[in-house]
Amino acid sequence: IGKIFNKTFVSHKTGEMVVNTVFPMESEQGVTAILLKNDSPTGLVNGHTWGERLESIWVSNLPKGHQPREMLICESPIDALSYHQLHPPKEPYDRLYVATGGQPLSLQPLTVQRLIDQVKPEQVILAHDNDNSGIRFNIGWAGRLQLPGQTTEQADQRFSISHHKHSNTLSIDIYVPPGDEARQNVRLEAMQQQVLTSLNRGYTPDMNQA
């Protein structure tokens, strides 16, 4: 309620009246745009200033007095609906859904971080599209968000990804306390293997793997 609407539009191509599903994109200042979804047209409409749009997200309802255990971040609100159908939470309202409305924009992680600080979920699920861009988006978000209860050591991890036309380079920066190098080396090797396993999932031996 209040997060998904049907709205009537006039098609610019045919002049016909069409009904589209729309999702409000919000910042802390309120609704700044609506995300219109259909075969055609699709995209953002009725936007305010571009700066406000840069920090706006779609977020599902948070019932008053309820504490969701999980927060899921994806690209499209329709992806959130699909995930909810395929993997329903154990209890109603145990999961809060957030969508970026497409390719993540620069200020959206700041809005989501403030939401994390407010809601304090036990787990954040990064669920951008299962393609190369989505993998990059997930890595980028992993490097920008801090979960409640993280130790300083955990929060000091920074993920970044640089890319050009033919390759991508993933960097993970971790603060190592003095005298703790041996333990951290074991931890780094385990993390490297975990990242490689994730990046190469679904690839066959004859394909270029990470």
Long-range contacts (C-beta under 8 A, 24 or more apart in sequence): 1-61, 2-61, 3-58, 3-59, 3-60, 3-61, 3-77, 4-77, 5-34, 7-34, 7-36, 9-36, 9-41, 11-41, 12-41, 23-58, 23-77, 23-99, 23-101, 24-58, 25-53, 25-56, 25-57, 25-58, 25-101, 26-56, 26-57, 26-58, 26-59, 27-52, 27-55, 27-56, 27-57, 27-111, 28-55, 28-111, 28-114, 32-56, 35-76, 35-77, 35-99, 35-101, 35-102, 37-76, 37-77, 37-78, 44-101, 51-107, 53-105, 54-105, 54-106, 54-107, 54-108, 55-105, 55-107, 55-108, 55-110, 55-111, 56-101, 56-108, 56-111, 57-98, 57-99, 57-100, 57-101, 57-108, 57-111, 57-112, 57-115, 58-98, 58-99, 58-100, 58-101, 59-96, 59-97, 59-98, 59-99, 59-115, 60-96, 60-97, 60-98, 62-93, 62-96, 62-119, 63-93, 66-93, 67-119, 67-120, 68-93, 68-94, 68-95, 68-96, 68-119, 68-121, 69-94, 69-95, 69-121, 69-122, 69-123, 70-94, 70-95, 70-96, 70-121, 70-122, 70-123, 70-124, 70-125, 71-95, 71-96, 71-97, 71-98, 71-115, 71-116, 71-119, 71-121, 71-123, 71-124, 71-125, 72-96, 72-97, 72-98, 72-124, 72-125, 72-127, 73-98, 73-99, 73-100, 73-112, 73-124, 73-125, 73-126, 73-127, 73-128, 73-141, 74-98, 74-99, 74-100, 74-127, 74-128, 75-99, 75-100, 75-101, 75-102, 75-103, 75-104, 75-128, 75-129, 75-134, 75-137, 76-101, 76-102, 77-101, 79-127, 79-129, 83-127, 96-121, 103-133, 103-137, 104-128, 104-137, 104-140, 104-141, 109-141, 109-144, 109-145, 112-141, 112-145, 113-144, 113-145, 113-146, 116-145, 116-146, 116-147, 116-148, 117-148, 120-148, 121-147, 121-148, 122-148, 123-147, 132-168, 135-199, 136-161, 136-163, 136-168, 139-170, 153-177, 170-195, 170-199, 170-210
